[in-house]
Amino acid sequence: MDYKLGEFVRFVDEKREGYITRIFNDEMIGVTGDDDFEIPVLASKVTRVHGHVYDSTSAQGNAAERTAPAATFETKGIHLAVVPDQRKGSVVYFYLVNNTSFQLLLTLVTEKTKELRGEFAGIVNPGTATQVFTASLSELDMWPSFHLQVLYFTTQNISLPSPLLITEKFRAKDFAGTKKRVAQIKQDGWIIQLDQEEVKVDPEKLKESFFKPAEEKKEIAKPSREIDLHIEKLRDDFQFLSKSEILKIQLEHFKKSLDAAIVHKLPSIIFIHGVGNGTLRIELHKRLGKHPHVKTFMDARKEKFGYGATEVLLK
């Protein structure tokens, strides 16, 4: 069987059609129609409907490398975007998004129960996105581990970064944040940056910095269960601050409070960020998603905060 998630099929023996939303095994698939009801069916009992197969080529752009002047050459900006199918939300598509000025040579190998499988090998041009994998979000616990390798290439006189070697096993918390627009494919998805430096926190050094002798530094008190990040709660002169200054102050207070919660071994902490334009919320979720001491995070008590607060569960 060579069917894939997201393909549009029609039943052979009855007037029914829909999208493949589950692959049980080599012989059985799940098809969801307009009634949003998934029906198990033998793969031999359906046929493809041409013209409905999901098209991933439109986001790939021109095959030739796009060049950029050395003065504007972007060396960072490799992302993995996980985009839900607009027709059937249980199916998600993985894109490698290249916002650098390099041409990228990419391979993706998955691993499940110690079995390896090559999924994709190809070139991702600057400013484009290429679909590399498909899965069902409802079966996240059964997803394989991802092994990504990325090589950089350019014809310009630019120093090449070291190859990226990334192994990732996705968890539910990776999809707890807000979806953002993926410009190359004009859809919203969860975006994970692959080429940013990993944040490393040493708990022992963190303790030392918080509990130095009194003449060196005051002892930091145990943080409150709820931390209000509204700028008027942090600064009296907030009317005279620019937007960038406000965001910097809020993020510094967030980091200090999160570090204190880790040192004091709190099970959880709530950050009140408000709704606003969503900038602060997105920045918090971006940092929490990669933090090694964060178990997961979620919207905090909607009946009290609406969508204006995030609860963080710590390891």
VOGU-3710 file (C-alpha; in Angstrom, 3 decimals, decimal comma):
1> mdyklgefvr> 0,000/0,000/0,000  1,386/3,405/-0,959  -1,360/5,688/0,359  -0,360/8,649/2,506  -2,116/10,735/5,163  -4,095/13,601/3,658  -4,801/11,945/0,284  -8,352/12,176/-1,096  -9,939/8,809/-1,951  -13,280/7,373/-3,087
11> fvdekregyi> -14,840/4,089/-1,950  -15,069/1,446/-4,665  -18,294/-0,247/-3,531  -20,331/2,721/-2,234  -20,923/6,422/-2,822  -18,554/7,803/-0,206  -15,311/9,758/-0,327  -12,990/11,571/2,031  -9,454/12,154/3,227  -7,115/9,551/4,700
21> trifndemig> -6,717/10,524/8,362  -5,239/7,322/9,769  -3,059/4,429/8,553  -3,581/1,388/10,765  -1,297/-0,997/8,894  -0,376/-2,034/5,348  -3,925/-3,161/4,621  -6,252/-0,934/6,674  -6,722/2,856/6,628  -9,126/5,371/8,187
31> vtgdddfeip> -11,075/7,728/5,896  -12,905/10,831/7,183  -15,683/12,349/5,091  -17,639/15,609/5,293  -19,497/14,326/8,371  -16,146/14,238/10,283  -16,720/10,535/11,031  -13,689/8,307/10,469  -14,424/4,948/8,840  -11,912/2,059/8,857
41> vlaskvtrvh> -11,656/0,536/5,396  -9,423/-1,867/3,498  -6,947/0,003/1,327  -7,997/-2,227/-1,568  -11,564/-0,868/-1,281  -10,681/2,750/-2,114  -9,151/4,562/-5,053  -7,429/7,906/-5,392  -9,327/10,884/-6,750  -6,926/12,730/-9,037
51> ghvydstsaq> -6,629/16,437/-8,467  -7,182/16,170/-4,719  -3,735/14,957/-3,640  -2,093/17,447/-1,278  0,376/19,556/-3,243  3,626/20,313/-1,426  5,525/21,592/-4,436  4,032/25,088/-4,528  6,029/26,140/-1,472  9,367/25,046/-2,819
61> gnaaertapa> 10,029/27,967/-5,133  12,492/28,130/-7,976  14,977/25,281/-8,192  17,860/27,681/-8,758  19,606/29,119/-5,724  18,507/32,621/-4,802  21,460/34,832/-4,080  21,716/37,747/-1,665  24,319/40,477/-1,384  27,001/39,650/1,206
71> atfetkgihl> 25,942/42,674/3,273  22,453/41,198/3,739  23,426/37,541/3,845  21,290/35,738/6,469  23,110/32,951/8,317  20,367/32,049/10,815  16,761/31,032/10,309  16,216/27,301/9,806  12,822/26,243/11,143  10,626/23,162/11,246
81> avvpdqrkgs> 6,976/24,140/10,760  4,183/21,735/11,697  1,053/22,776/9,787  -2,441/21,289/10,325  -4,375/20,262/7,241  -6,965/22,994/6,587  -9,513/20,347/5,618  -8,881/17,764/8,338  -7,133/19,069/11,429  -5,923/15,670/12,655
91> vvyfylvnnt> -3,398/15,494/9,800  -0,295/17,676/10,047  2,441/18,378/7,500  6,081/18,996/8,421  7,955/21,661/6,457  11,621/22,581/6,549  11,560/26,389/6,288  14,764/28,030/5,080  14,940/31,725/6,012  18,721/31,818/5,550
101> sfqllltlvt> 20,612/32,879/2,426  22,224/29,430/2,206  21,074/26,602/0,014  20,425/23,684/2,380  21,035/20,001/1,711  18,632/18,118/3,967  18,049/14,498/4,979  15,337/13,242/7,328  15,411/9,744/8,830  12,815/8,543/11,351
111> ektkelrgef> 13,347/5,922/14,046  10,644/3,801/15,664  11,220/0,717/17,811  14,885/0,805/16,728  13,941/0,666/13,031  15,237/3,458/10,775  13,446/4,760/7,698  14,578/7,384/5,205  11,794/9,936/4,706  13,314/12,795/2,720
121> agivnpgtat> 16,501/13,881/0,975  16,803/17,007/-1,105  17,659/20,686/-1,468  15,810/23,518/0,277  16,496/26,842/-1,406  16,751/30,207/0,387  13,399/31,726/1,282  11,413/28,528/0,595  9,669/25,753/2,510  9,641/22,068/1,570
131> qvftaslsel> 7,304/19,394/2,916  9,311/16,537/4,432  6,874/14,422/6,485  3,197/13,801/7,279  1,603/12,483/10,474  -1,625/12,374/12,469  -1,712/14,693/15,483  -4,128/12,363/17,264  -1,375/9,691/17,248  1,380/11,966/18,598
141> dmwpsfhlqv> 2,418/9,411/21,243  3,256/6,960/18,459  5,313/9,355/16,335  8,864/8,243/15,584  12,000/10,117/16,592  13,322/12,518/13,939  16,969/12,556/12,817  17,662/15,668/10,721  20,957/16,494/9,016  21,527/19,831/7,294
151> lyfttqnisl> 24,519/20,915/5,162  25,028/24,535/4,079  26,008/25,664/0,574  26,570/28,992/-1,176  28,591/30,185/-4,140  29,443/33,395/-2,293  32,537/34,108/-0,217  30,805/33,245/3,052  32,094/31,021/5,857  29,968/27,875/6,113
161> pspllitekf> 28,475/26,947/9,521  29,028/23,447/10,885  26,438/20,914/9,702  23,300/20,647/11,814  22,683/17,240/13,401  19,356/17,210/15,222  17,489/14,393/16,959  13,988/15,310/18,125  11,181/13,378/19,799  8,052/15,529/19,801
171> rakdfagtkk> 5,869/15,878/22,897  2,484/17,473/23,526  4,124/20,598/24,995  5,721/21,349/21,610  2,222/22,149/20,343  0,954/24,044/23,381  2,098/27,407/22,031  0,410/29,742/19,578  0,560/28,948/15,870  2,290/31,548/13,689
181> rvaqikqdgw> 2,067/32,406/10,012  4,425/30,485/7,720  4,887/33,052/4,974  6,240/30,629/2,364  3,094/28,485/2,358  0,595/31,131/3,576  -0,688/28,939/6,402  -0,466/28,923/10,203  1,562/26,334/12,068  3,752/25,595/15,065
191> iiqldqeevk> 7,278/26,780/14,337  10,438/25,363/15,921  13,805/26,991/15,230  16,492/24,387/14,602  19,622/26,534/14,389  19,384/28,497/17,637  21,817/27,830/20,455  20,350/25,586/23,134  19,697/27,222/26,491  21,642/25,391/29,182
201> vdpeklkesf> 20,814/25,862/32,850  23,098/24,547/35,586  20,957/24,295/38,766  24,023/24,310/41,041  25,421/27,491/39,510  21,938/28,954/39,598  21,761/28,283/43,340  25,169/29,858/43,858  24,074/33,019/42,059  20,947/33,289/44,182
211> fkpaeekkei> 22,508/32,427/47,537  25,798/34,300/47,621  26,864/35,876/50,946  24,832/38,942/51,952  27,686/41,356/51,238  27,796/40,099/47,631  24,114/39,773/46,879  20,769/39,820/48,634  18,977/36,522/48,992  16,177/36,187/46,455
221> akpsreidlh> 12,841/35,390/48,054  10,633/32,527/46,976  8,548/33,811/44,038  4,807/34,252/44,186  2,562/31,551/42,727  1,310/34,133/40,196  3,647/36,616/38,479  1,998/39,642/36,861  4,062/40,831/33,886  1,953/43,881/33,027
231> ieklrddfqf> 4,434/46,736/32,729  2,466/48,999/35,081  3,090/46,401/37,804  6,834/46,413/37,149  7,717/50,071/36,518  6,262/53,407/37,655  7,686/55,200/34,632  6,150/52,859/32,068  4,511/55,767/30,183  7,970/56,902/29,062
241> lskseilkiq> 9,213/53,516/27,838  9,278/52,329/24,231  7,649/49,036/23,210  11,029/47,330/22,883  12,097/48,544/26,347  8,826/47,305/27,855  9,219/43,855/26,293  12,833/43,615/27,498  11,830/44,472/31,084  8,970/41,971/31,028
251> lehfkkslda> 11,186/39,164/29,698  13,902/39,898/32,282  11,323/39,728/35,083  9,937/36,506/33,601  13,403/34,902/33,478  14,257/35,987/37,031  10,965/34,617/38,399  11,279/31,334/36,463  14,863/30,831/37,701  13,735/31,505/41,276
261> aivhklpsii> 10,909/28,982/40,921  13,413/26,361/39,730  15,792/27,059/42,622  12,978/26,816/45,164  11,700/23,639/43,442  8,175/24,918/42,922  5,911/22,448/41,083  4,407/25,211/38,934  4,167/28,963/38,406  1,694/31,203/36,546
271> fihgvgngtl> 2,741/34,164/34,401  0,047/36,777/33,727  0,887/38,361/30,370  -2,493/39,644/29,198  -3,931/39,229/25,718  -2,908/42,419/23,884  -1,302/41,787/20,495  0,152/38,450/21,664  3,830/39,453/21,394  4,714/38,796/25,045
281> rielhkrlgk> 2,796/35,500/25,090  4,601/34,280/21,969  8,020/35,227/23,405  7,267/33,415/26,688  6,094/30,278/24,903  9,168/30,325/22,664  11,476/30,291/25,710  9,389/27,792/27,664  9,249/25,364/24,739  13,042/24,897/24,776
291> hphvktfmda> 13,677/25,205/28,527  15,188/21,991/29,939  13,468/22,380/33,342  9,944/22,910/31,962  7,734/19,821/31,869  4,892/21,517/29,954  2,841/24,722/29,855  -0,752/25,647/29,094  -3,364/28,398/29,342  -3,963/29,019/33,052
301> rkekfgygat> -7,515/28,782/34,434  -9,460/30,361/31,612  -12,378/31,103/33,934  -10,093/33,518/35,838  -7,546/34,744/33,289  -9,166/34,027/29,934  -6,270/33,635/27,507  -4,146/36,159/29,383  -2,016/33,834/31,512  0,224/30,769/31,106
311> evllk> 0,751/28,089/33,734  4,180/26,420/33,699  4,717/22,949/35,162  8,310/22,378/36,272  10,309/19,137/36,378
//
